[in-house]
Amino acid sequence: MKLVLSQEQQQLREAVRDFLRAASPLRKAREGYDPQVYARLNGELGLSGLVVPEEHGGAGAGLADLAVALEETGAALLPGPFLATQFAALALTQVPDKELLGGIAEGRVAATLVQPESDLAFDGTAVTGVLPRVLSGMEADVLLAPAPGDGGVLLVAVDLAGPGVTRTPLETLDLTRGQAQVTLERAPARVLGRPPAGSGIGDRLCVALAAEQLGVLRAALDAIVAYAKIRVAFGRYIGSYQGVKHKLADMHGKLEQAESIVRYAAWAADESPAELPGAAALAQAYVGRACFEVARDHLLLHGGIGFTWEHDAHLFYKRAKADEVLLGPPRIHRARLAELLEL
């Protein structure tokens, strides 16, 4: 097991971080999705195809490598469909489709994946149903969704610009990444296949999301530490007050634990499938809550300025809260972890 980054992963981190600092600083997160930045992210770094197999034009990397990239996109609060597309790519590695994987690898296709609890009717060629919350539903080109089929659940693909599809943007808490309601009325759907038993798609999504949450957590902590070194109150830097020191130490402890959990879960996804269910449940049971708590305290330690529209603190807070419940609230993952541990 490796809980530290390799030299190649460190180089990947630095490349993504440098790119995002130049092309997508926090002020751009307020402006929403920029297709040009997304195109450059793929054209210059090839990030969308990171986990796409080499035979389909991707890098053939593992989830441990993707986690490094997601940590950086999370820290930058990157708007747009990157996380949603990676969710789709992780599903497609288990149900390969040459056309979609190739499009994702080249950056031509942005995709989104609907969770298994979606209620869709499928007649073999078309799907009907209402999907109330689709991540990056307005930006994505293709929707991947589970649909009932003979002998089990099928994964189908729907062209979101095709007939029978209506997309309505939603007003959500997270201002940096949108969701949409997608209504399907006999929308043509292409069957991609049936996920193999034990494919662990849901677990892989949990690990990927935890990696983004780790990035949000780290960026929020870095920001408040920097602020505590320059903010003066009652003639002293606020970082010199014992109460602030204790709070920052608690936040750092959460970062250390979250980082270890994410590294372990990503390793399990690549190297130890038997450990993945427990590792994924642990990741969402702990990291999501820790991310939100650090983002909350980051906002509170800024005082009144943190609550103003002009300050970035509320952006971290809202992304952290939205991510915390994206794949189900922590209590669901705690219950699953307890079940897996037979507690």
Short mmCIF file of the C-alpha atoms (twelve columns), coordinates in Angstrom:
data_MODEL
# 
_entry.id   MODEL 
# 
loop_
_atom_site.group_PDB 
_atom_site.id 
_atom_site.type_symbol 
_atom_site.label_atom_id 
_atom_site.label_alt_id 
_atom_site.label_comp_id 
_atom_site.label_asym_id 
_atom_site.label_seq_id 
_atom_site.Cartn_x 
_atom_site.Cartn_y 
_atom_site.Cartn_z 
_atom_site.pdbx_PDB_model_num 
ATOM 1   C CA . MET A 1   0.000   0.000   0.000   1 
ATOM 2   C CA . LYS A 2   1.257   3.483   -0.896  1 
ATOM 3   C CA . LEU A 3   -0.073  6.485   0.999   1 
ATOM 4   C CA . VAL A 4   2.397   8.948   -0.495  1 
ATOM 5   C CA . LEU A 5   2.477   10.258  -4.035  1 
ATOM 6   C CA . SER A 6   4.968   8.928   -6.541  1 
ATOM 7   C CA . GLN A 7   7.270   11.277  -8.443  1 
ATOM 8   C CA . GLU A 8   4.996   11.049  -11.489 1 
ATOM 9   C CA . GLN A 9   1.942   11.875  -9.374  1 
ATOM 10  C CA . GLN A 10  3.724   14.855  -7.843  1 
ATOM 11  C CA . GLN A 11  4.508   16.100  -11.335 1 
ATOM 12  C CA . LEU A 12  0.863   15.622  -12.340 1 
ATOM 13  C CA . ARG A 13  -0.255  17.581  -9.289  1 
ATOM 14  C CA . GLU A 14  2.108   20.455  -10.042 1 
ATOM 15  C CA . ALA A 15  1.069   20.582  -13.691 1 
ATOM 16  C CA . VAL A 16  -2.648  20.683  -12.887 1 
ATOM 17  C CA . ARG A 17  -2.140  23.180  -10.060 1 
ATOM 18  C CA . ASP A 18  -0.070  25.543  -12.190 1 
ATOM 19  C CA . PHE A 19  -2.563  25.349  -15.036 1 
ATOM 20  C CA . LEU A 20  -5.570  26.074  -12.820 1 
ATOM 21  C CA . ARG A 21  -3.876  28.965  -11.032 1 
ATOM 22  C CA . ALA A 22  -3.309  30.633  -14.379 1 
ATOM 23  C CA . ALA A 23  -6.441  29.610  -16.277 1 
ATOM 24  C CA . SER A 24  -9.088  29.213  -13.577 1 
ATOM 25  C CA . PRO A 25  -8.392  31.276  -10.449 1 
ATOM 26  C CA . LEU A 26  -11.149 31.565  -7.859  1 
ATOM 27  C CA . ARG A 27  -12.538 34.725  -9.413  1 
ATOM 28  C CA . LYS A 28  -13.385 32.653  -12.505 1 
ATOM 29  C CA . ALA A 29  -15.297 30.179  -10.356 1 
ATOM 30  C CA . ARG A 30  -17.784 32.984  -9.773  1 
ATOM 31  C CA . GLU A 31  -18.281 33.338  -13.525 1 
ATOM 32  C CA . GLY A 32  -19.314 29.724  -14.016 1 
ATOM 33  C CA . TYR A 33  -18.376 27.224  -16.682 1 
ATOM 34  C CA . ASP A 34  -15.903 28.393  -19.314 1 
ATOM 35  C CA . PRO A 35  -15.773 25.970  -22.277 1 
ATOM 36  C CA . GLN A 36  -12.424 27.390  -23.385 1 
ATOM 37  C CA . VAL A 37  -10.796 26.560  -20.042 1 
ATOM 38  C CA . TYR A 38  -12.298 23.088  -20.177 1 
ATOM 39  C CA . ALA A 39  -10.997 22.592  -23.715 1 
ATOM 40  C CA . ARG A 40  -7.511  23.688  -22.666 1 
ATOM 41  C CA . LEU A 41  -7.633  21.425  -19.628 1 
ATOM 42  C CA . ASN A 42  -8.080  18.505  -21.968 1 
ATOM 43  C CA . GLY A 43  -6.016  19.749  -24.901 1 
ATOM 44  C CA . GLU A 44  -2.945  20.732  -22.888 1 
ATOM 45  C CA . LEU A 45  -3.088  18.226  -20.031 1 
ATOM 46  C CA . GLY A 46  -5.334  15.452  -21.332 1 
ATOM 47  C CA . LEU A 47  -7.111  15.231  -17.976 1 
ATOM 48  C CA . SER A 48  -10.463 13.975  -19.246 1 
ATOM 49  C CA . GLY A 49  -8.825  10.837  -20.621 1 
ATOM 50  C CA . LEU A 50  -6.772  10.065  -17.544 1 
ATOM 51  C CA . VAL A 51  -8.602  6.818   -16.654 1 
ATOM 52  C CA . VAL A 52  -9.671  6.016   -20.221 1 
ATOM 53  C CA . PRO A 53  -7.852  2.861   -21.418 1 
ATOM 54  C CA . GLU A 54  -4.996  3.417   -23.833 1 
ATOM 55  C CA . GLU A 55  -6.740  1.458   -26.596 1 
ATOM 56  C CA . HIS A 56  -9.451  4.133   -26.583 1 
ATOM 57  C CA . GLY A 57  -7.051  7.057   -26.683 1 
ATOM 58  C CA . GLY A 58  -6.641  7.709   -22.978 1 
ATOM 59  C CA . ALA A 59  -3.751  7.518   -20.533 1 
ATOM 60  C CA . GLY A 60  -4.875  4.245   -18.957 1 
ATOM 61  C CA . ALA A 61  -4.148  5.602   -15.484 1 
ATOM 62  C CA . GLY A 62  -5.700  4.385   -12.265 1 
ATOM 63  C CA . LEU A 63  -7.980  6.024   -9.751  1 
ATOM 64  C CA . ALA A 64  -4.970  6.972   -7.630  1 
ATOM 65  C CA . ASP A 65  -3.798  9.237   -10.463 1 
ATOM 66  C CA . LEU A 66  -7.264  10.625  -11.089 1 
ATOM 67  C CA . ALA A 67  -7.551  11.402  -7.379  1 
ATOM 68  C CA . VAL A 68  -4.482  13.643  -7.651  1 
ATOM 69  C CA . ALA A 69  -6.099  15.629  -10.474 1 
ATOM 70  C CA . LEU A 70  -9.465  15.825  -8.711  1 
ATOM 71  C CA . GLU A 71  -7.837  17.144  -5.568  1 
ATOM 72  C CA . GLU A 72  -6.483  20.065  -7.568  1 
ATOM 73  C CA . THR A 73  -9.707  20.769  -9.471  1 
ATOM 74  C CA . GLY A 74  -11.500 20.694  -6.123  1 
ATOM 75  C CA . ALA A 75  -9.056  23.162  -4.592  1 
ATOM 76  C CA . ALA A 76  -9.675  25.520  -7.518  1 
ATOM 77  C CA . LEU A 77  -13.466 25.023  -7.289  1 
ATOM 78  C CA . LEU A 78  -13.308 24.331  -11.019 1 
ATOM 79  C CA . PRO A 79  -16.700 25.001  -12.624 1 
ATOM 80  C CA . GLY A 80  -18.049 22.782  -15.355 1 
ATOM 81  C CA . PRO A 81  -18.515 19.095  -16.097 1 
ATOM 82  C CA . PHE A 82  -15.086 17.690  -15.178 1 
ATOM 83  C CA . LEU A 83  -16.228 15.699  -12.130 1 
ATOM 84  C CA . ALA A 84  -19.403 14.538  -13.874 1 
ATOM 85  C CA . THR A 85  -17.390 13.398  -16.896 1 
ATOM 86  C CA . GLN A 86  -14.986 11.492  -14.685 1 
ATOM 87  C CA . PHE A 87  -17.921 9.774   -13.000 1 
ATOM 88  C CA . ALA A 88  -19.047 8.704   -16.466 1 
ATOM 89  C CA . ALA A 89  -15.536 7.632   -17.470 1 
ATOM 90  C CA . LEU A 90  -15.221 5.459   -14.356 1 
ATOM 91  C CA . ALA A 91  -18.485 3.751   -15.260 1 
ATOM 92  C CA . LEU A 92  -17.368 3.278   -18.865 1 
ATOM 93  C CA . THR A 93  -14.159 1.550   -17.778 1 
ATOM 94  C CA . GLN A 94  -16.455 -1.202  -16.471 1 
ATOM 95  C CA . VAL A 95  -18.842 -1.092  -19.460 1 
ATOM 96  C CA . PRO A 96  -16.488 -0.056  -22.286 1 
ATOM 97  C CA . ASP A 97  -17.832 1.884   -25.251 1 
ATOM 98  C CA . LYS A 98  -15.294 2.876   -27.894 1 
ATOM 99  C CA . GLU A 99  -17.215 5.891   -29.176 1 
ATOM 100 C CA . LEU A 100 -17.841 7.513   -25.801 1 
ATOM 101 C CA . LEU A 101 -14.472 6.682   -24.294 1 
ATOM 102 C CA . GLY A 102 -12.723 8.079   -27.350 1 
ATOM 103 C CA . GLY A 103 -14.785 11.270  -27.202 1 
ATOM 104 C CA . ILE A 104 -14.051 11.757  -23.519 1 
ATOM 105 C CA . ALA A 105 -10.343 11.122  -24.026 1 
ATOM 106 C CA . GLU A 106 -10.190 13.730  -26.789 1 
ATOM 107 C CA . GLY A 107 -12.181 16.232  -24.768 1 
ATOM 108 C CA . ARG A 108 -14.968 16.285  -27.386 1 
ATOM 109 C CA . VAL A 109 -17.576 14.720  -25.107 1 
ATOM 110 C CA . ALA A 110 -18.669 15.901  -21.687 1 
ATOM 111 C CA . ALA A 111 -20.807 13.298  -19.965 1 
ATOM 112 C CA . THR A 112 -22.764 12.858  -16.767 1 
ATOM 113 C CA . LEU A 113 -23.865 9.768   -14.888 1 
ATOM 114 C CA . VAL A 114 -27.220 9.299   -13.176 1 
ATOM 115 C CA . GLN A 115 -27.230 7.414   -9.893  1 
ATOM 116 C CA . PRO A 116 -28.765 3.904   -9.722  1 
ATOM 117 C CA . GLU A 117 -31.821 5.062   -7.770  1 
ATOM 118 C CA . SER A 118 -33.127 6.890   -10.847 1 
ATOM 119 C CA . ASP A 119 -36.561 5.690   -11.952 1 
ATOM 120 C CA . LEU A 120 -36.571 5.323   -15.719 1 
ATOM 121 C CA . ALA A 121 -38.786 3.298   -18.036 1 
ATOM 122 C CA . PHE A 122 -36.956 1.651   -20.952 1 
ATOM 123 C CA . ASP A 123 -38.590 -0.144  -23.872 1 
ATOM 124 C CA . GLY A 124 -35.393 -1.299  -25.525 1 
ATOM 125 C CA . THR A 125 -34.868 1.766   -27.698 1 
ATOM 126 C CA . ALA A 126 -36.075 4.795   -25.719 1 
ATOM 127 C CA . VAL A 127 -36.257 5.978   -22.125 1 
ATOM 128 C CA . THR A 128 -38.917 7.942   -20.281 1 
ATOM 129 C CA . GLY A 129 -38.744 9.559   -16.883 1 
ATOM 130 C CA . VAL A 130 -37.820 12.644  -14.876 1 
ATOM 131 C CA . LEU A 131 -34.353 13.005  -13.385 1 
ATOM 132 C CA . PRO A 132 -34.689 15.758  -10.767 1 
ATOM 133 C CA . ARG A 133 -30.991 16.488  -10.142 1 
ATOM 134 C CA . VAL A 134 -28.369 15.784  -12.788 1 
ATOM 135 C CA . LEU A 135 -24.850 17.001  -12.081 1 
ATOM 136 C CA . SER A 136 -23.642 19.341  -14.851 1 
ATOM 137 C CA . GLY A 137 -26.822 18.500  -16.714 1 
ATOM 138 C CA . MET A 138 -26.746 21.714  -18.730 1 
ATOM 139 C CA . GLU A 139 -23.102 21.372  -19.806 1 
ATOM 140 C CA . ALA A 140 -22.958 17.640  -20.548 1 
ATOM 141 C CA . ASP A 141 -23.414 16.230  -24.043 1 
ATOM 142 C CA . VAL A 142 -24.307 12.680  -23.046 1 
ATOM 143 C CA . LEU A 143 -26.260 11.201  -20.166 1 
ATOM 144 C CA . LEU A 144 -25.426 7.726   -18.877 1 
ATOM 145 C CA . ALA A 145 -28.214 6.127   -16.895 1 
ATOM 146 C CA . PRO A 146 -29.169 2.747   -15.448 1 
ATOM 147 C CA . ALA A 147 -32.287 1.310   -17.056 1 
ATOM 148 C CA . PRO A 148 -34.247 -1.882  -16.404 1 
ATOM 149 C CA . GLY A 149 -33.506 -4.704  -18.799 1 
ATOM 150 C CA . ASP A 150 -33.925 -8.438  -19.118 1 
ATOM 151 C CA . GLY A 151 -31.941 -10.079 -16.386 1 
ATOM 152 C CA . GLY A 152 -30.834 -6.922  -14.605 1 
ATOM 153 C CA . VAL A 153 -29.840 -3.305  -14.968 1 
ATOM 154 C CA . LEU A 154 -28.429 -1.966  -18.221 1 
ATOM 155 C CA . LEU A 155 -26.315 1.124   -18.742 1 
ATOM 156 C CA . VAL A 156 -27.717 3.285   -21.544 1 
ATOM 157 C CA . ALA A 157 -26.539 6.496   -23.198 1 
ATOM 158 C CA . VAL A 158 -28.815 9.396   -24.142 1 
ATOM 159 C CA . ASP A 159 -27.849 12.333  -26.348 1 
ATOM 160 C CA . LEU A 160 -28.838 15.363  -24.269 1 
ATOM 161 C CA . ALA A 161 -29.208 17.464  -27.409 1 
ATOM 162 C CA . GLY A 162 -31.446 14.860  -29.040 1 
ATOM 163 C CA . PRO A 163 -35.217 14.535  -29.343 1 
ATOM 164 C CA . GLY A 164 -37.351 13.885  -26.304 1 
ATOM 165 C CA . VAL A 165 -34.947 15.634  -23.914 1 
ATOM 166 C CA . THR A 166 -35.827 18.743  -21.909 1 
ATOM 167 C CA . ARG A 167 -33.247 20.310  -19.595 1 
ATOM 168 C CA . THR A 168 -34.121 22.848  -16.937 1 
ATOM 169 C CA . PRO A 169 -31.342 24.533  -14.943 1 
ATOM 170 C CA . LEU A 170 -31.769 24.392  -11.177 1 
ATOM 171 C CA . GLU A 171 -30.964 27.058  -8.632  1 
ATOM 172 C CA . THR A 172 -28.581 25.231  -6.313  1 
ATOM 173 C CA . LEU A 173 -26.478 26.010  -3.250  1 
ATOM 174 C CA . ASP A 174 -23.177 25.559  -5.083  1 
ATOM 175 C CA . LEU A 175 -22.755 28.576  -7.340  1 
ATOM 176 C CA . THR A 176 -19.656 27.131  -9.014  1 
ATOM 177 C CA . ARG A 177 -21.152 23.972  -10.498 1 
ATOM 178 C CA . GLY A 178 -24.674 23.560  -11.760 1 
ATOM 179 C CA . GLN A 179 -27.303 20.867  -11.818 1 
ATOM 180 C CA . ALA A 180 -30.335 20.423  -14.006 1 
ATOM 181 C CA . GLN A 181 -33.632 18.622  -14.092 1 
ATOM 182 C CA . VAL A 182 -33.706 16.372  -17.131 1 
ATOM 183 C CA . THR A 183 -37.047 15.182  -18.479 1 
ATOM 184 C CA . LEU A 184 -36.995 12.306  -20.956 1 
ATOM 185 C CA . GLU A 185 -40.007 11.569  -23.158 1 
ATOM 186 C CA . ARG A 186 -39.211 8.516   -25.240 1 
ATOM 187 C CA . ALA A 187 -35.708 9.833   -25.751 1 
ATOM 188 C CA . PRO A 188 -33.634 7.529   -27.993 1 
ATOM 189 C CA . ALA A 189 -31.180 5.536   -25.900 1 
ATOM 190 C CA . ARG A 190 -28.273 3.312   -26.878 1 
ATOM 191 C CA . VAL A 191 -27.550 0.258   -24.754 1 
ATOM 192 C CA . LEU A 192 -23.922 0.177   -23.668 1 
ATOM 193 C CA . GLY A 193 -24.050 -3.065  -21.738 1 
ATOM 194 C CA . ARG A 194 -24.607 -4.549  -18.321 1 
ATOM 195 C CA . PRO A 195 -22.135 -3.675  -15.549 1 
ATOM 196 C CA . PRO A 196 -20.413 -6.854  -14.380 1 
ATOM 197 C CA . ALA A 197 -21.199 -8.144  -10.919 1 
ATOM 198 C CA . GLY A 198 -18.911 -6.596  -8.350  1 
ATOM 199 C CA . SER A 199 -17.754 -3.853  -10.725 1 
ATOM 200 C CA . GLY A 200 -17.772 -1.380  -7.837  1 
ATOM 201 C CA . ILE A 201 -18.815 1.602   -9.952  1 
ATOM 202 C CA . GLY A 202 -20.579 3.297   -7.059  1 
ATOM 203 C CA . ASP A 203 -17.579 2.758   -4.812  1 
ATOM 204 C CA . ARG A 204 -15.258 4.310   -7.383  1 
ATOM 205 C CA . LEU A 205 -17.492 7.364   -7.592  1 
ATOM 206 C CA . CYS A 206 -17.300 7.713   -3.807  1 
ATOM 207 C CA . VAL A 207 -13.501 7.677   -3.937  1 
ATOM 208 C CA . ALA A 208 -13.379 10.194  -6.783  1 
ATOM 209 C CA . LEU A 209 -15.705 12.562  -4.939  1 
ATOM 210 C CA . ALA A 210 -13.649 12.188  -1.748  1 
ATOM 211 C CA . ALA A 211 -10.564 13.251  -3.699  1 
ATOM 212 C CA . GLU A 212 -12.307 16.446  -4.775  1 
ATOM 213 C CA . GLN A 213 -13.471 17.030  -1.205  1 
ATOM 214 C CA . LEU A 214 -9.892  16.621  0.002   1 
ATOM 215 C CA . GLY A 215 -8.847  19.395  -2.382  1 
ATOM 216 C CA . VAL A 216 -11.601 21.711  -1.142  1 
ATOM 217 C CA . LEU A 217 -10.600 20.974  2.450   1 
ATOM 218 C CA . ARG A 218 -6.924  21.639  1.815   1 
ATOM 219 C CA . ALA A 219 -7.543  24.907  -0.046  1 
ATOM 220 C CA . ALA A 220 -9.892  26.193  2.669   1 
ATOM 221 C CA . LEU A 221 -7.342  25.401  5.370   1 
ATOM 222 C CA . ASP A 222 -4.492  27.019  3.427   1 
ATOM 223 C CA . ALA A 223 -6.590  30.153  2.946   1 
ATOM 224 C CA . ILE A 224 -7.487  30.582  6.608   1 
ATOM 225 C CA . VAL A 225 -3.918  29.890  7.776   1 
ATOM 226 C CA . ALA A 226 -2.674  32.610  5.427   1 
ATOM 227 C CA . TYR A 227 -5.385  34.987  6.695   1 
ATOM 228 C CA . ALA A 228 -4.535  34.277  10.354  1 
ATOM 229 C CA . LYS A 229 -0.972  35.416  9.676   1 
ATOM 230 C CA . ILE A 230 -1.992  38.862  8.408   1 
ATOM 231 C CA . ARG A 231 -5.254  39.726  10.185  1 
ATOM 232 C CA . VAL A 232 -4.677  41.925  13.222  1 
ATOM 233 C CA . ALA A 233 -7.201  42.194  16.066  1 
ATOM 234 C CA . PHE A 234 -6.579  44.021  19.346  1 
ATOM 235 C CA . GLY A 235 -3.009  44.662  18.339  1 
ATOM 236 C CA . ARG A 236 -2.111  41.030  17.594  1 
ATOM 237 C CA . TYR A 237 -2.245  38.705  14.631  1 
ATOM 238 C CA . ILE A 238 -5.278  36.485  15.167  1 
ATOM 239 C CA . GLY A 239 -3.123  33.426  14.558  1 
ATOM 240 C CA . SER A 240 -1.344  34.161  17.837  1 
ATOM 241 C CA . TYR A 241 -4.520  33.658  19.907  1 
ATOM 242 C CA . GLN A 242 -4.770  30.276  21.586  1 
ATOM 243 C CA . GLY A 243 -8.371  29.709  20.536  1 
ATOM 244 C CA . VAL A 244 -7.493  30.250  16.876  1 
ATOM 245 C CA . LYS A 245 -4.418  28.044  17.170  1 
ATOM 246 C CA . HIS A 246 -6.503  25.195  18.587  1 
ATOM 247 C CA . LYS A 247 -9.090  25.541  15.839  1 
ATOM 248 C CA . LEU A 248 -6.429  25.513  13.112  1 
ATOM 249 C CA . ALA A 249 -4.784  22.473  14.703  1 
ATOM 250 C CA . ASP A 250 -8.108  20.630  14.698  1 
ATOM 251 C CA . MET A 251 -8.610  21.534  11.043  1 
ATOM 252 C CA . HIS A 252 -5.126  20.298  10.176  1 
ATOM 253 C CA . GLY A 253 -5.817  17.009  11.967  1 
ATOM 254 C CA . LYS A 254 -8.897  16.515  9.807   1 
ATOM 255 C CA . LEU A 255 -6.802  17.182  6.719   1 
ATOM 256 C CA . GLU A 256 -4.229  14.553  7.711   1 
ATOM 257 C CA . GLN A 257 -6.885  11.919  8.337   1 
ATOM 258 C CA . ALA A 258 -8.802  12.758  5.166   1 
ATOM 259 C CA . GLU A 259 -5.641  12.557  3.070   1 
ATOM 260 C CA . SER A 260 -4.744  9.120   4.441   1 
ATOM 261 C CA . ILE A 261 -8.271  7.834   3.835   1 
ATOM 262 C CA . VAL A 262 -8.371  9.107   0.244   1 
ATOM 263 C CA . ARG A 263 -4.942  7.663   -0.562  1 
ATOM 264 C CA . TYR A 264 -5.954  4.309   0.902   1 
ATOM 265 C CA . ALA A 265 -9.297  4.227   -0.897  1 
ATOM 266 C CA . ALA A 266 -7.706  5.127   -4.246  1 
ATOM 267 C CA . TRP A 267 -5.082  2.423   -3.726  1 
ATOM 268 C CA . ALA A 268 -7.811  -0.114  -2.932  1 
ATOM 269 C CA . ALA A 269 -9.694  0.822   -6.109  1 
ATOM 270 C CA . ASP A 270 -6.604  0.083   -8.197  1 
ATOM 271 C CA . GLU A 271 -4.961  -2.760  -6.306  1 
ATOM 272 C CA . SER A 272 -7.333  -4.437  -3.836  1 
ATOM 273 C CA . PRO A 273 -10.946 -4.686  -5.028  1 
ATOM 274 C CA . ALA A 274 -11.908 -6.687  -1.948  1 
ATOM 275 C CA . GLU A 275 -11.068 -3.711  0.267   1 
ATOM 276 C CA . LEU A 276 -12.736 -1.129  -1.972  1 
ATOM 277 C CA . PRO A 277 -16.308 -1.260  -0.564  1 
ATOM 278 C CA . GLY A 278 -15.153 -0.561  2.973   1 
ATOM 279 C CA . ALA A 279 -12.597 2.024   1.879   1 
ATOM 280 C CA . ALA A 280 -15.156 3.859   -0.261  1 
ATOM 281 C CA . ALA A 281 -17.747 3.892   2.517   1 
ATOM 282 C CA . LEU A 282 -15.109 5.179   4.940   1 
ATOM 283 C CA . ALA A 283 -14.095 7.898   2.476   1 
ATOM 284 C CA . GLN A 284 -17.596 9.319   2.206   1 
ATOM 285 C CA . ALA A 285 -18.427 8.739   5.866   1 
ATOM 286 C CA . TYR A 286 -15.436 10.790  7.007   1 
ATOM 287 C CA . VAL A 287 -14.020 12.997  4.242   1 
ATOM 288 C CA . GLY A 288 -17.285 14.637  3.214   1 
ATOM 289 C CA . ARG A 289 -18.109 15.684  6.754   1 
ATOM 290 C CA . ALA A 290 -14.543 16.780  7.485   1 
ATOM 291 C CA . CYS A 291 -14.498 18.894  4.324   1 
ATOM 292 C CA . PHE A 292 -17.702 20.657  5.308   1 
ATOM 293 C CA . GLU A 293 -16.534 21.274  8.892   1 
ATOM 294 C CA . VAL A 294 -13.230 22.774  7.729   1 
ATOM 295 C CA . ALA A 295 -15.002 24.947  5.142   1 
ATOM 296 C CA . ARG A 296 -17.452 26.082  7.823   1 
ATOM 297 C CA . ASP A 297 -14.684 26.976  10.280  1 
ATOM 298 C CA . HIS A 298 -12.733 28.647  7.470   1 
ATOM 299 C CA . LEU A 299 -15.711 30.918  6.940   1 
ATOM 300 C CA . LEU A 300 -16.264 31.570  10.659  1 
ATOM 301 C CA . LEU A 301 -12.629 32.445  11.353  1 
ATOM 302 C CA . HIS A 302 -12.805 35.111  8.690   1 
ATOM 303 C CA . GLY A 303 -15.427 36.828  10.806  1 
ATOM 304 C CA . GLY A 304 -17.998 39.065  9.169   1 
ATOM 305 C CA . ILE A 305 -16.019 39.348  5.941   1 
ATOM 306 C CA . GLY A 306 -16.474 35.637  5.320   1 
ATOM 307 C CA . PHE A 307 -20.220 36.074  4.989   1 
ATOM 308 C CA . THR A 308 -20.002 38.755  2.316   1 
ATOM 309 C CA . TRP A 309 -20.725 38.028  -1.320  1 
ATOM 310 C CA . GLU A 310 -17.372 39.489  -2.353  1 
ATOM 311 C CA . HIS A 311 -15.305 37.016  -0.315  1 
ATOM 312 C CA . ASP A 312 -14.402 33.521  -1.518  1 
ATOM 313 C CA . ALA A 313 -15.053 31.824  1.846   1 
ATOM 314 C CA . HIS A 314 -18.723 31.216  1.114   1 
ATOM 315 C CA . LEU A 315 -17.817 29.511  -2.189  1 
ATOM 316 C CA . PHE A 316 -15.816 26.850  -0.360  1 
ATOM 317 C CA . TYR A 317 -18.609 26.445  2.175   1 
ATOM 318 C CA . LYS A 318 -21.244 25.903  -0.502  1 
ATOM 319 C CA . ARG A 319 -19.140 23.502  -2.604  1 
ATOM 320 C CA . ALA A 320 -18.332 21.504  0.534   1 
ATOM 321 C CA . LYS A 321 -21.986 21.239  1.525   1 
ATOM 322 C CA . ALA A 322 -23.116 20.321  -1.983  1 
ATOM 323 C CA . ASP A 323 -20.420 17.647  -2.243  1 
ATOM 324 C CA . GLU A 324 -21.264 16.252  1.190   1 
ATOM 325 C CA . VAL A 325 -24.686 15.076  -0.002  1 
ATOM 326 C CA . LEU A 326 -23.940 14.502  -3.697  1 
ATOM 327 C CA . LEU A 327 -23.671 10.711  -3.329  1 
ATOM 328 C CA . GLY A 328 -25.798 10.518  -0.221  1 
ATOM 329 C CA . PRO A 329 -25.265 12.054  3.230   1 
ATOM 330 C CA . PRO A 330 -22.512 10.705  5.494   1 
ATOM 331 C CA . ARG A 331 -24.984 8.782   7.672   1 
ATOM 332 C CA . ILE A 332 -25.786 6.488   4.734   1 
ATOM 333 C CA . HIS A 333 -22.127 5.679   4.242   1 
ATOM 334 C CA . ARG A 334 -21.601 5.203   7.982   1 
ATOM 335 C CA . ALA A 335 -24.439 2.700   8.022   1 
ATOM 336 C CA . ARG A 336 -22.946 0.857   5.049   1 
ATOM 337 C CA . LEU A 337 -19.521 0.811   6.676   1 
ATOM 338 C CA . ALA A 338 -21.025 -0.594  9.877   1 
ATOM 339 C CA . GLU A 339 -22.781 -3.289  7.855   1 
ATOM 340 C CA . LEU A 340 -19.576 -4.220  6.034   1 
ATOM 341 C CA . LEU A 341 -17.737 -4.436  9.361   1 
ATOM 342 C CA . GLU A 342 -20.633 -6.444  10.851  1 
ATOM 343 C CA . LEU A 343 -21.008 -3.978  13.700  1 
# 
